[in-house]
């Protein structure tokens, strides 16, 4: 049975407790990483393990989980266009704040920008997107994520030795960084381009169809840890506020930026 864009009148959407908990855990991990980042690049205090080459995959895993759950959440929303505009607007506020207070640590198309644009794309193309059955779409999203994972490094594929090189003019254009086409001069403290991350979001959208129709296992809807679930319901505010609060505390402790 194909997933529909809305739930039937006979079906009542259940609050997904596990989704709140995972989202809460992911935002706590993200806050911790950003604090370590601030300590290193703004105050010269280094915690080596946080910046080992392999650790970026840990960061991407938690960020990917957050993006995936945001896709699921989109199936619960009545107005994804509005949510997308709000999320992108807040992302732009973050961009301008960092441009003013930390010009050496810009935020260009970070996770809020990605989520905002993804929500708007889904809102505009919902009818077309949901015409693809979830059983086909979810594996397709996985394939497309793998295929576009190396875009920011100049190729299609996940391993450079088995990849297809992309045209250089895409990277020389400079304005295509939201899609992952960046050059050597590009710098962003928080960067999640549409390729490959929109496919993680869309995979969440299709899984969300099962969620709103109450077709997932019962543990998905139960709440197992109330504090994590509580945090998970306020992730946007936590994401927006944690950096200025952390930087203010560090400024009081260390006296300079």
N, C-alpha and C positions, 0 to 999 in steps of 0.2 A: 504493500500500500504506500503510495507517494505521500510525502509530507505536505500539508497545506500551509498557507501563510498564516492562518489563524486556527484557533482551537474551536472545536464544535461546541455548541451550546451546552451539550450534556457533559462536557469535560471541564473540570475545575483545575486551574493551574495550582500546583503545589509549590510552596516555597522550597527552593533547593538548598538545604542546609549545608551539604557538603561543598557546594559551589561557593558559598559565602566563606567557609572555613579555608578552602584552598586559596581563594582570592586574598583572604586576610593573611595567610602565611606568606604568600608571594609578596605582598606589599611590605611586610615586615622585613623580608630578605632584601628587597629593593632599597628600603630606607637604610638598612645596615650597610649595604654596598655604597650608597651615595655618601654616607658619613665617612667611610674609609677613603673614598675618593676625595672628599673635601679636605680631610686631614693630610692626605699626601700632597695634593696639588695646590692647596691654598695655605697650608701651614707647615709643610715640609716634614710631616710625621709619617714615616713609611711602615706599612705592614706588608712585608714581601709576598706572603701567600695570596693576598687579595689581587695581586697583579702578575701572577705567573701566567704564561700563555694559555695553559689549559683551563684557567679559572674563568675565562670569558665564556666557555661553553656552559659552565654552571650558571652564570648570569643570564645567558640566553635561554637556558632551560626554564628558569623561574619566570623570566619575562614572557616566554612563549606560552607558559601555562596561564599567565595573566591575560594575554591576548586571546587565547583560546576560550577562556571563560567569558571574556567580554563578548565574543561571538555568540556564545550560548545565551547570554543575557539579552542580546538583541532580539531574541525570539519571545522574550517576556515583555518587551517594550511596546508601547502603543505609538510612539513617535520617535523613530530612530534618526530622522532628519534633524529634529530639534536637539536630540542628545548629541548627535555628531557635531552640529554647529557649536554647541556649548563647549564640548570637549576640545575642539580645535581652537576655539577662542581662548580658552584657559591655557592651552599649549602656547599660543602666541603671546599671552601675557608673560608666561615663563621665559619665552625667547627674549622679549624686550627687557625684562628684569635682569637677566643674565648679561645681555648686551650692555646694559648701563653699569651694573655693579661688578661684573666679572667678565670683561671683554675678552680675556684670554681663555675663557671656558664657555664658548657659545653653545647654545642648544638649538640646533637646526633639525627640524623634523624628528623630534623625540617621540616617545611612546604615546603621549597625548595627541600629538598631531596625527600619528598613524591611526589611532583608534577613532579620532574624529572623522578623518577622511574615509576610513573603512565603513563606519556607520552610515555616512552619507551615501557612499556607493551602494551599500546594501539597501538603503531606503529608496534610492532612485531605481535600482534594478531588481527589486525584490521579486516581482512576478516572473522575470526571466530566470533569475538565480534559482528560485524554488521549483522551476520546471524540471530541473535535473534531479532524479531520485537520489536520496541520501546514500544509498548503497553504492551508487556509482560516483557521486560527488566527493565523498570523504576520501576514498583512495586516490581520486584525481587530484584533490588538494594536496595530498602527501607527495604525489609525483611532481606536481608543479612547484611545491616548496623545495624539493631536492633539486629540481632543474634550475631554479632561479636563485639558489642559495649563494652562488658565486658571482652574482651580477656586480656587486660592489668591488669585486677584484678583477673584473674584466672578462668574465666567461660564464657560460651556462654549464651548470653541473655543480657537484659538491666536492669533487676532487679535481685539482687542476690538471693532473696527468691524463685524466679521462674527461676532457671538457671541450667545449666549442667556444672559440674566441669571439667576442662581440666587437662590432665596429667602434673604432676609436672616436669617431665624431660624436657618439652618444655621451662620451665622458668629457670631451672638449666643450660641449655646449654649456656646462656649468649650472644651468637652470634645471637640470633633470635629476638633481640629487634626491627629490622625494621618491623617485623610482629606484634609487640605488646606484645611479650612474654618477660617480664622484671621481675627482682627480686628486693628484697628490697634495694640492693646496687646501683641500677640504678638511674641516675640523669641526667636530661636534661632540660635546660631552655625553649627550644622550642621542642615539641615532638608531631609528628603526624604520628603514625604508619600506615602501609598499612591496617591493620584491626582495625577499620572499614572504614577508610577514603577513600580507593580506590573506595568503592562503591558509595560514593558521587561524586567522579570524573567521574565514569562510567555513573552515572545517568545524569550528565551534558553532556556527550558524546552523549547519546541518545536524549536528548532534543535538543542538537546542530544540530542533523539531521533535525529537524523541522525548526530550525533557518536558516540554510543555504539554505533551500528550500523555504524560505519566507512564511512559513506556520503559523508563530506565529502572534498574534495581532499586529496591526500597531504601537502601543505605544512602543513595544519592539525595533523597529528600529529607533524611533525618539530620538533626543537629547533634554532633558528637562533642563539640567543644564550644561552649557559648562565647567565651572571650574572643576566640578566633573568628567566629561567625559575626560577632559585633564589629570587630575591626574590618571584616570583609564588606560590611554594608557601607562603610565610609572611606573607601579607598581613595576616591578622588580628592577629598579634602585632605587626607593624610599625605597624598602625593604632593599636593600644592603647597601645604604648610610646612612639611618637615624640613625642607632645605633652609628657608629663612630662619626657622627656629634653631636649627642646628648651627648655622653660621653665626647667629647672634650669640649663642652660648659659647662657641669657640672663640669669638671675638672678645668676649668678657674674660675668658680663661687665658688666651694667648696675647691679647692686646693688639693684634694687627692681622691683616689679611695679606 
